[in-house]
């Protein structure tokens, strides 16, 4: 948060709202890039059956009506100072409404696995065409597959549907009454055509989806509408405040981090670990995801590992449970920094939940190998950081092999970026300069998109040039990088050697 006194905004202010999987966050950002205030409210997830993940959109709106008044109060500004609002949310999350504007059923989340059979059937029937038009492979993450499941199991809900919204679009419609989306979210539905940047008749026909039930596609910084009177009363916003279309969370997050040129990317150290790379053209390498960037003509690849902060927290809870929760991570950092690179031969595979990229193997198991009596819990702390860095490097190296892409600097996002030890390990393992933006989350990126739409900035480039600042920078040490190249090869060799054992353990022998 900025050190500015409440109410001391340096100019016009925009509000960025990000609908995350576990909470909704709101941030007020001024035209210099200073964050004047932040507030969040929790979001509940239901799992009515194993592998299912659903949320009630009414809970999103309740969270917004909590977070927005709170952030305005925290920033000490008036609603009249807010020039525009921008929203982001998780991709692939569809909300179905009937002709009366009523939500028909809970929204199926991106991590829901119920449509696995439908995804395989779609891929077998039309996989090449889906990839050609939609740039991505059918799997349970994508809306196309989820809708195929609904048609098979909840046909009455599909029949009632008059309008389909993507998550951030439904939430925005509560503010404005509009109905539209942006191309990144249309692509995330796996129902649009990369060439026309519009909904694809061929992809929609695969599941018999009426295109009249799909929203118009607009640019992220276009003004979709203005805050109506009822929404103003519920949120504390001023009636008539412009609201831009926005985009999905990863798109605005990468943009807000300042990774706007080909070769620039980002690594997110959050619950899962995500690797992004900005590219000058679509890079289609399923199952790596491909999306359009906020910057015209730019695209990005995104892929991730299952356990990042999850593994970090597990190591804390397992080896440092005697320490107060508020100091345990700092103590892990201190101890890890005292252990030499390479961890005296201790290697950690962070496959505590199987693994996504680049192996896509749910049966992989986590492990520590190379243990001796000389290893202490300080070694386990450093091995955790190194193992997650190796897993992320595995994704980077695979992307490099698949696409031939070159990498420049990487922006580091998420809570793990606060660790100086972890940052340096990532730089040394990858051999890339790691930069930490002063602001680098989706609510900040959504606020910048809103500022472009409000005319505060003439272009997306100007918004980045004026608002994005680097807070920390870690450059790789050549000697440590050379040593880590060898250690990474051993890490990968061990993973291959243990894969069959992992599968047998998973299957119960």
VENKANOR-V330650 format. One record per pair of residues at least 6 apart in sequence whose C-alpha atoms are under 8 Angstrom apart, sorted by the first residue. I is the first residue (numbers start at 0). J is the second residue. If there is no record, write none. Layout:
# VENKANOR-V330650
I/J
I/J
This chain:
# VENKANOR-V330650
0/33
0/34
0/35
0/36
0/37
1/33
1/34
1/35
1/36
3/35
5/35
5/73
5/74
5/75
5/76
6/74
6/75
6/76
6/77
7/76
8/29
8/35
8/76
9/29
9/30
9/31
10/29
10/30
10/31
11/29
11/30
11/80
11/81
11/82
11/455
12/27
12/28
12/29
12/30
12/80
12/81
12/82
12/83
12/450
13/27
13/28
13/29
13/81
13/82
13/83
13/84
13/85
13/446
13/447
13/449
13/450
14/25
14/26
14/27
14/28
14/81
14/83
14/84
14/85
14/445
14/446
14/449
15/25
15/26
15/27
15/28
15/84
15/85
15/86
15/87
15/441
15/442
15/443
15/444
15/445
15/446
15/447
15/449
16/23
16/24
16/25
16/26
16/84
16/85
16/86
16/87
16/441
16/442
16/445
16/446
17/23
17/24
17/25
17/86
17/87
17/88
17/248
17/441
17/442
17/445
18/24
18/59
18/86
18/87
18/88
18/89
18/166
18/167
18/248
19/42
19/88
19/89
19/248
20/42
20/44
20/89
21/41
21/42
21/43
21/44
22/39
22/40
22/41
22/42
22/62
23/39
23/40
23/41
23/42
23/59
23/62
23/63
23/66
24/37
24/38
24/39
24/40
24/66
24/442
25/37
25/38
25/39
25/63
25/66
25/67
25/70
25/442
26/34
26/35
26/36
26/37
26/38
26/70
26/442
26/443
26/446
27/34
27/35
27/36
27/37
27/70
27/71
27/74
27/443
27/446
28/34
28/35
28/36
28/443
28/446
28/447
29/35
30/450
30/455
30/465
30/466
31/465
31/466
32/465
32/466
32/467
33/466
34/438
34/443
35/74
36/70
36/71
36/73
36/74
37/70
37/73
37/74
38/66
38/67
38/69
38/70
38/73
39/62
39/65
39/66
40/62
40/63
40/65
40/66
41/62
42/54
42/58
42/59
42/62
43/54
43/55
43/58
44/52
44/53
44/54
44/55
45/51
45/52
45/53
45/54
46/52
46/53
50/111
50/112
50/113
51/107
51/111
51/112
51/113
52/107
52/108
52/110
52/111
52/112
53/105
53/106
53/107
53/108
53/111
54/105
54/106
54/107
54/108
55/104
55/105
55/106
56/94
56/102
56/105
56/106
56/170
59/170
60/170
60/173
63/234
64/233
64/234
65/234
67/234
67/235
67/236
68/234
68/235
68/236
71/77
71/78
78/235
78/236
78/237
79/236
79/237
81/240
82/240
82/241
82/450
82/453
83/240
83/241
83/242
83/243
83/449
83/450
83/452
83/453
84/240
84/241
84/242
84/243
84/446
84/449
85/242
85/243
85/244
85/245
85/445
85/446
85/447
85/448
85/449
86/167
86/171
86/243
86/244
86/245
86/246
86/442
86/445
86/446
87/167
87/245
87/246
87/247
87/248
87/251
87/441
87/442
87/445
88/166
88/167
88/246
88/247
88/248
89/109
89/166
89/167
89/247
89/248
89/249
90/109
90/165
90/166
90/184
90/187
90/188
90/247
90/248
91/108
91/109
91/140
91/141
91/142
91/165
91/166
91/184
91/187
91/188
92/106
92/107
92/108
92/109
92/142
92/165
92/166
93/106
93/107
93/142
93/163
93/164
93/165
93/166
94/102
94/104
94/105
94/106
94/163
94/164
94/165
94/166
94/169
95/102
95/103
95/104
95/106
95/160
95/161
95/162
95/163
95/164
96/102
96/103
96/159
96/160
96/161
96/162
96/163
96/164
97/103
97/159
97/160
97/161
97/162
98/159
98/160
98/161
98/162
103/156
103/159
103/160
104/156
107/145
108/140
109/139
109/140
109/141
110/139
110/140
111/139
111/140
112/139
112/140
113/139
113/145
113/148
114/138
114/139
114/144
114/145
114/147
114/148
115/138
115/139
115/144
117/139
117/144
117/145
117/147
117/148
118/137
118/138
118/139
118/144
119/137
119/138
121/137
121/144
121/205
122/129
122/136
122/137
126/136
126/137
129/135
129/136
129/137
129/189
129/202
130/136
130/283
132/191
132/192
132/193
132/194
132/199
132/202
133/186
133/189
133/190
133/191
133/192
133/193
134/193
134/281
134/283
134/285
134/288
134/289
135/189
135/283
135/284
135/285
135/286
135/287
135/288
135/289
136/285
136/286
137/143
137/144
137/189
138/144
139/145
141/187
141/188
141/189
142/187
142/188
142/189
142/190
143/188
143/189
143/190
143/203
143/206
146/206
147/206
149/156
149/157
150/157
160/212
161/212
162/211
162/212
162/213
162/214
163/212
163/213
163/214
164/178
164/179
164/180
164/213
164/214
165/180
165/184
167/245
167/246
167/247
168/178
168/179
168/180
168/244
169/178
171/177
171/242
171/244
172/178
173/230
174/225
174/226
174/227
174/230
174/231
175/223
175/224
175/225
175/226
175/227
175/230
175/242
176/224
176/227
177/223
177/224
178/214
178/215
179/214
179/215
179/216
179/217
179/223
179/244
180/214
180/215
180/216
180/217
180/244
180/246
181/216
181/217
181/218
181/219
181/244
181/245
181/246
182/196
182/197
182/216
182/217
182/218
182/291
183/246
183/247
183/250
183/290
183/291
183/292
184/246
184/247
185/191
185/197
185/198
185/216
186/192
186/193
186/290
187/290
189/202
190/198
190/199
190/202
190/203
191/197
191/198
191/199
191/202
192/198
192/199
197/216
198/210
198/213
200/210
203/209
203/210
217/244
218/244
218/245
219/243
219/244
219/245
219/246
219/293
219/448
220/243
220/244
220/245
220/448
220/449
220/451
220/452
221/243
221/244
221/452
222/241
222/242
222/243
222/244
222/452
222/453
223/241
223/242
223/243
223/244
224/241
224/242
224/243
225/238
225/239
225/240
225/241
225/242
226/236
226/237
226/238
226/239
226/240
226/241
226/242
227/238
227/239
228/238
230/236
230/238
231/237
231/238
241/453
242/449
243/448
243/449
243/452
245/445
245/448
245/449
246/445
248/441
249/441
250/290
250/291
250/292
250/293
251/293
251/441
251/444
251/445
251/448
252/439
252/440
252/441
252/442
252/443
252/444
252/445
253/259
253/264
253/265
253/275
253/444
254/292
254/293
254/294
254/444
255/438
255/439
255/440
255/441
255/443
255/444
255/445
255/447
255/463
255/467
256/265
256/410
256/412
256/436
256/438
256/439
256/440
256/444
256/467
257/410
257/436
257/463
257/467
258/264
258/265
258/277
258/409
258/410
259/277
259/294
259/297
260/277
260/278
260/279
260/297
261/276
261/277
261/278
261/279
261/297
262/276
262/277
262/278
262/404
262/405
262/406
262/407
262/408
263/276
263/277
263/406
263/407
263/408
263/409
263/410
264/274
264/275
264/276
264/277
264/406
264/407
264/408
264/409
264/410
265/273
265/274
265/275
265/276
265/409
265/410
265/411
265/412
266/272
266/273
266/274
266/275
266/409
266/410
266/411
266/412
267/273
267/274
267/411
267/412
267/413
268/307
268/308
268/411
268/412
268/413
268/414
268/415
268/416
269/307
269/308
269/309
269/412
269/413
269/414
269/415
270/305
270/306
270/307
270/308
270/309
271/303
271/304
271/305
271/306
271/307
271/308
271/309
272/303
272/304
272/305
272/306
272/307
272/308
272/391
273/301
273/302
273/303
273/304
273/391
274/301
274/302
274/303
274/391
274/394
274/395
275/299
275/300
275/301
275/302
276/299
276/300
276/301
276/406
277/292
277/297
277/298
277/299
277/300
278/297
278/298
278/299
278/300
278/404
279/296
279/297
279/298
280/296
280/297
280/298
281/289
281/290
281/291
281/297
281/298
281/299
282/289
282/298
282/299
282/300
282/402
283/289
284/401
284/402
287/300
287/301
287/302
287/356
288/300
288/301
288/302
289/298
289/299
289/300
289/301
290/298
290/299
290/300
290/301
291/297
291/298
291/299
292/298
292/299
293/459
294/459
294/460
302/356
302/394
303/355
303/356
303/357
303/391
303/394
304/354
304/355
304/356
304/357
304/390
304/391
304/394
305/350
305/352
305/353
305/354
305/355
306/349
306/350
306/351
306/352
306/354
307/349
307/387
308/415
310/349
310/351
310/383
311/383
311/384
314/379
314/380
314/383
315/327
315/328
315/331
315/380
318/376
318/379
319/327
319/331
320/327
331/377
331/380
332/380
332/418
332/419
332/420
332/421
334/377
334/378
334/380
334/381
335/377
335/378
335/379
335/380
335/381
335/420
336/381
336/420
337/377
338/377
338/378
338/381
340/479
340/483
341/382
341/385
341/482
341/483
341/486
342/378
342/381
342/382
343/374
343/378
344/369
344/370
345/367
345/368
345/369
345/370
345/374
345/378
345/379
345/382
346/367
346/368
346/369
346/382
346/385
346/386
346/490
347/365
347/366
347/367
347/368
347/382
347/383
347/385
347/386
347/387
348/364
348/365
348/366
348/367
348/386
348/387
348/390
348/490
348/494
349/364
349/365
349/366
349/383
349/386
349/387
349/390
350/363
350/364
350/365
350/366
351/363
351/364
351/365
352/361
352/363
352/364
352/365
353/360
353/361
353/362
353/363
353/364
353/365
354/360
354/361
354/362
354/363
355/361
356/394
357/393
357/394
357/397
362/501
362/502
362/505
363/498
363/501
363/502
363/505
364/501
364/505
384/421
384/424
385/421
385/424
385/425
385/428
388/424
388/425
388/428
388/429
389/428
389/487
389/490
392/428
392/429
398/404
399/405
406/431
407/431
407/432
408/431
408/432
408/433
408/434
409/431
409/432
409/433
409/434
410/433
410/434
410/435
410/436
411/422
411/433
411/434
411/435
411/436
412/435
412/436
412/439
412/440
413/439
413/440
415/421
416/422
416/435
422/433
422/473
423/433
423/473
423/474
423/475
425/433
426/432
426/433
426/473
426/474
426/475
426/476
427/474
427/475
427/476
427/477
427/479
427/480
427/483
428/475
428/479
428/480
428/483
428/484
428/487
429/475
429/480
430/474
430/475
430/476
430/477
430/480
431/474
431/475
432/472
432/473
432/474
432/475
433/472
433/473
433/474
434/469
434/470
434/471
434/472
434/473
435/469
435/470
435/471
435/472
436/467
436/468
436/469
436/470
436/471
437/467
437/468
437/469
437/470
438/467
438/468
447/459
447/462
447/463
448/459
450/456
450/462
451/457
451/458
451/459
451/462
456/462
